[in-house]
Amino acid sequence: MPESVSNITAQMPRAKLAGLLLFFLGPAVAIYSLFSIYPLVATMALSTYTSDPSGGRHFVGLANFQTLLGDALWSKPFWNAFGNNLIFFAVHMCVQNPIGIALAGLLSLPGLRLKGFYRTVMFLPTMLSVVIVGFSWNLILSPLWGVASGALKAVGLGSLFAPWLGLESSALVTLSLISVWQFVGIPMMLIYAALLNIPDELIDAARVDGLGHFRIFFHIKLPLVLPTISLVSVLTFVANFNAFDLIYSVKGALAGPNFATDILGTFFYRTFFGNQLQLGNPTMGSAVATVMFFIILVGLCLYLFLVQRRIRRFAF
Amino acid sequence: MTAEQRARSLGVHLVLIAYSLLAVGPILLVVMNSFKTRSAIFGSPLAPPDATTFSLVGYEKVFRSSHILTYYSNSLIVTLVSMALVLLFGAMAAWALTEYRFRGSTALALFLSIGIMVPIRLGSVAILNMMRSAGLNDTLTALILVYVAQGLPMSIFILSEFIQQIPKDLRDAARCDGVPETRIFFEVVAPLLRPAIATVAVFTIVPIWNDLWFPLILTSSDSTHTVTLGVQQFLGQYITDWNSVLAALSMAILPVVVIYVILSRQLIAGLTSGAVK
C-alpha cells in the first residue's frame, strides 16, 4: 500500500528509521518470538528426544512418532482421541453452523424490534468460561438434581431421559452439544455482521423481481456470506482440535467413561503432565503436540488453498 | 402491517425468545439456586428463592474453605496487566507495520500472523521448561508473559485495521510541524484507538480471563491460582456439596455477566465492526 505511507516517512534517514522500528516493534516481536514461536519450535525439537530415568536426553530422531503411531499402547489411545475429536468437530459443523446461520438470518431481518436485547442475551454464554459452562450443564443434566428429566417429563418425553454425560454411547455427543450451546454466538455474530454488509440494492433488486424472503435468503444472501461461513469453520476446526477445558472440567483428565470423551487436548495433557495411570512424559508430550500442530496445519492449508481460492474465483 | 406480516413477525419473535431462554436459562438456574437452601435446591429447582428458601450457606462455605478473594485478585492482575501490554505493544507494532515502509515488513507481518491461527498451547512443554529454568514457575509473571505473547498477533491485526482508517493528514500535519514520531504515535494516534479496545478485548482479553490451561500448567499453589482454576479445583473437591458448588459457579459467573451487560453494546459493536471479515 504505497499511498498509505507518507512521503515524509519514506525520506527518513535509514538510521532514524531503524531506531523507530526497534522502538515500536521491539517489545511485541521480542515477547511474541520468545514466548510463542520459540516454544512451538522447541517443543517440536524436543519431540525428537527421549529422556532416560537419570534425566539425560538423547536424540532419537522420529522414534517417538513411530511409538505414538505404531506401538498399540500409544496408537490405540491416540487414534481413539483423534476419532473422538473428529466427531466433536462434526457435531460443531452440523449443529453450530446451521443454528448460527438461522439466528443471524432472523436477527438481520429489517425492522426487527428488540434486536439488541436478543443479540446480547444469545451471545452471553460465549463470554463465560468453558469450565463454568461445563460444570453448570453437568449439574443440570445430572439425574440427582432432576432438572433435565423434570423438563422432559413436563412435555411428556420423560422416558427419553438418560444420564447422557455418564453413558459411553452419548457422553461425547452431549459434551459436543454443550460446547455448541456455548459457542454458537461466534458464528451468529460473524455471519450477522456479514449479512448486514450485503448492499441493499441487491436485496431490493431481488424483491422487485418477485423473490420471497426465503428465496432471497437462500439464493442471494447465503452465497454472499459463504466466505464468512468458511472462516467460521476453520476457526471452529482450530478451536476443536485444541480443545481441552470442557472435557477436563466435566470428565477429568481421564476423559471417561472408558476414554469415550478423550480428545487430542486431554490426551496431550495426560501424556505430558501424567495422571493416575502414568507418569508425565515431556518428550512424548512434545510428540503429541507436534502431531496436533500438523493436524491443525493441514486444516489451515486446506482452507487457504481450496476454500479461499474457490471463493475468490466465484466472487462476483 | 397486514395480518400475514404480523403473524410472521410473531413467529420470528417466538423463535428468538425460545432461543434466548435456552441461552440464559441454564445460567439463571445456577445463579438462582445458589441462593437457596439445600432442600429447596432439590425440592423446587425452578422456583426463585423466597423468604423461607433463601440461604447464603453456599457462599459462606466458599469464602471459608477457598481463597476465592485471592483468585479474584490474581485473575484481575493477570488480565489487566496482560490487557495493558497487549494493547500498548500491539498498537506500537501495528503502527510501525502500517506506517513505515521497510524491507521485510511483509515477512514480519506474516511471521506475526502465525500466532493468530496456531495455538500457543501446543508449545506448553517448552514454555513450562523455560519458566522453570527462569525461576518463573508458579508466578503470575509467567502467566502474563504467555498471555501477552498469545494476545499480540490478534491485537496487531485488529489495531492495524483501525490505524489504516485514521486520516493521513492528521499525522502528516504533525510531521510538518516537526513533532517527533514517538509523540505523533502517543499523542495523536493512540488516543484515536480507544474504540478498538472493545474489539481487542473480545478477542484477546476474554479468553485470558477464562483460560484454564495455562494456570493449570504453570501455577501450582493456591496463592497463584486464577478464578477459573481455583473454582475448577474447588468444584472437584466439594462436588457433593451442592450449595457450595452452585455458589462457587455463581461467583465465577456474576462478575463476567455484570461487566458484559455494562459493556455489551461496545463489545458487540467491536465484534461486528468488520475487524474479522
Boltz contact constraints between the chains, C-beta under 6 A:
constraints:
  - contact:
      token1: [A, 5]
      token2: [B, 101]
      max_distance: 6.0
  - contact:
      token1: [A, 6]
      token2: [B, 172]
      max_distance: 6.0
  - contact:
      token1: [A, 8]
      token2: [B, 175]
      max_distance: 6.0
  - contact:
      token1: [A, 9]
      token2: [B, 100]
      max_distance: 6.0
  - contact:
      token1: [A, 10]
      token2: [B, 101]
      max_distance: 6.0
  - contact:
      token1: [A, 20]
      token2: [B, 181]
      max_distance: 6.0
  - contact:
      token1: [A, 21]
      token2: [B, 96]
      max_distance: 6.0
  - contact:
      token1: [A, 24]
      token2: [B, 92]
      max_distance: 6.0
  - contact:
      token1: [A, 24]
      token2: [B, 95]
      max_distance: 6.0
  - contact:
      token1: [A, 24]
      token2: [B, 96]
      max_distance: 6.0
  - contact:
      token1: [A, 25]
      token2: [B, 93]
      max_distance: 6.0
  - contact:
      token1: [A, 25]
      token2: [B, 96]
      max_distance: 6.0
  - contact:
      token1: [A, 27]
      token2: [B, 89]
      max_distance: 6.0
  - contact:
      token1: [A, 28]
      token2: [B, 89]
      max_distance: 6.0
  - contact:
      token1: [A, 28]
      token2: [B, 93]
      max_distance: 6.0
  - contact:
      token1: [A, 28]
      token2: [B, 152]
      max_distance: 6.0
  - contact:
      token1: [A, 31]
      token2: [B, 148]
      max_distance: 6.0
  - contact:
      token1: [A, 31]
      token2: [B, 149]
      max_distance: 6.0
  - contact:
      token1: [A, 32]
      token2: [B, 149]
      max_distance: 6.0
  - contact:
      token1: [A, 32]
      token2: [B, 152]
      max_distance: 6.0
  - contact:
      token1: [A, 35]
      token2: [B, 145]
      max_distance: 6.0
  - contact:
      token1: [A, 35]
      token2: [B, 146]
      max_distance: 6.0
  - contact:
      token1: [A, 35]
      token2: [B, 149]
      max_distance: 6.0
  - contact:
      token1: [A, 36]
      token2: [B, 115]
      max_distance: 6.0
  - contact:
      token1: [A, 36]
      token2: [B, 120]
      max_distance: 6.0
  - contact:
      token1: [A, 36]
      token2: [B, 149]
      max_distance: 6.0
  - contact:
      token1: [A, 39]
      token2: [B, 123]
      max_distance: 6.0
  - contact:
      token1: [A, 39]
      token2: [B, 126]
      max_distance: 6.0
  - contact:
      token1: [A, 39]
      token2: [B, 127]
      max_distance: 6.0
  - contact:
      token1: [A, 40]
      token2: [B, 123]
      max_distance: 6.0
  - contact:
      token1: [A, 42]
      token2: [B, 126]
      max_distance: 6.0
  - contact:
      token1: [A, 43]
      token2: [B, 123]
      max_distance: 6.0
  - contact:
      token1: [A, 43]
      token2: [B, 125]
      max_distance: 6.0
  - contact:
      token1: [A, 43]
      token2: [B, 126]
      max_distance: 6.0
  - contact:
      token1: [A, 106]
      token2: [B, 12]
      max_distance: 6.0
  - contact:
      token1: [A, 106]
      token2: [B, 16]
      max_distance: 6.0
  - contact:
      token1: [A, 118]
      token2: [B, 16]
      max_distance: 6.0
  - contact:
      token1: [A, 118]
      token2: [B, 20]
      max_distance: 6.0
  - contact:
      token1: [A, 119]
      token2: [B, 268]
      max_distance: 6.0
  - contact:
      token1: [A, 120]
      token2: [B, 264]
      max_distance: 6.0
  - contact:
      token1: [A, 121]
      token2: [B, 20]
      max_distance: 6.0
  - contact:
      token1: [A, 121]
      token2: [B, 23]
      max_distance: 6.0
  - contact:
      token1: [A, 121]
      token2: [B, 24]
      max_distance: 6.0
  - contact:
      token1: [A, 122]
      token2: [B, 20]
      max_distance: 6.0
  - contact:
      token1: [A, 122]
      token2: [B, 23]
      max_distance: 6.0
  - contact:
      token1: [A, 125]
      token2: [B, 23]
      max_distance: 6.0
  - contact:
      token1: [A, 127]
      token2: [B, 206]
      max_distance: 6.0
  - contact:
      token1: [A, 127]
      token2: [B, 256]
      max_distance: 6.0
  - contact:
      token1: [A, 127]
      token2: [B, 260]
      max_distance: 6.0
  - contact:
      token1: [A, 128]
      token2: [B, 256]
      max_distance: 6.0
  - contact:
      token1: [A, 129]
      token2: [B, 210]
      max_distance: 6.0
  - contact:
      token1: [A, 129]
      token2: [B, 228]
      max_distance: 6.0
  - contact:
      token1: [A, 131]
      token2: [B, 212]
      max_distance: 6.0
  - contact:
      token1: [A, 131]
      token2: [B, 228]
      max_distance: 6.0
  - contact:
      token1: [A, 131]
      token2: [B, 232]
      max_distance: 6.0
  - contact:
      token1: [A, 132]
      token2: [B, 249]
      max_distance: 6.0
  - contact:
      token1: [A, 132]
      token2: [B, 252]
      max_distance: 6.0
  - contact:
      token1: [A, 132]
      token2: [B, 253]
      max_distance: 6.0
  - contact:
      token1: [A, 135]
      token2: [B, 235]
      max_distance: 6.0
  - contact:
      token1: [A, 136]
      token2: [B, 26]
      max_distance: 6.0
  - contact:
      token1: [A, 136]
      token2: [B, 30]
      max_distance: 6.0
  - contact:
      token1: [A, 136]
      token2: [B, 249]
      max_distance: 6.0
  - contact:
      token1: [A, 140]
      token2: [B, 26]
      max_distance: 6.0
  - contact:
      token1: [A, 147]
      token2: [B, 45]
      max_distance: 6.0
  - contact:
      token1: [A, 189]
      token2: [B, 271]
      max_distance: 6.0
  - contact:
      token1: [A, 189]
      token2: [B, 272]
      max_distance: 6.0
  - contact:
      token1: [A, 193]
      token2: [B, 272]
      max_distance: 6.0
  - contact:
      token1: [A, 242]
      token2: [B, 119]
      max_distance: 6.0
  - contact:
      token1: [A, 242]
      token2: [B, 121]
      max_distance: 6.0
  - contact:
      token1: [A, 244]
      token2: [B, 213]
      max_distance: 6.0
  - contact:
      token1: [A, 245]
      token2: [B, 212]
      max_distance: 6.0
  - contact:
      token1: [A, 249]
      token2: [B, 232]
      max_distance: 6.0
  - contact:
      token1: [A, 272]
      token2: [B, 125]
      max_distance: 6.0
  - contact:
      token1: [A, 282]
      token2: [B, 125]
      max_distance: 6.0
  - contact:
      token1: [A, 285]
      token2: [B, 125]
      max_distance: 6.0
  - contact:
      token1: [A, 286]
      token2: [B, 125]
      max_distance: 6.0
  - contact:
      token1: [A, 289]
      token2: [B, 122]
      max_distance: 6.0
  - contact:
      token1: [A, 292]
      token2: [B, 122]
      max_distance: 6.0
  - contact:
      token1: [A, 293]
      token2: [B, 122]
      max_distance: 6.0
  - contact:
      token1: [A, 300]
      token2: [B, 117]
      max_distance: 6.0
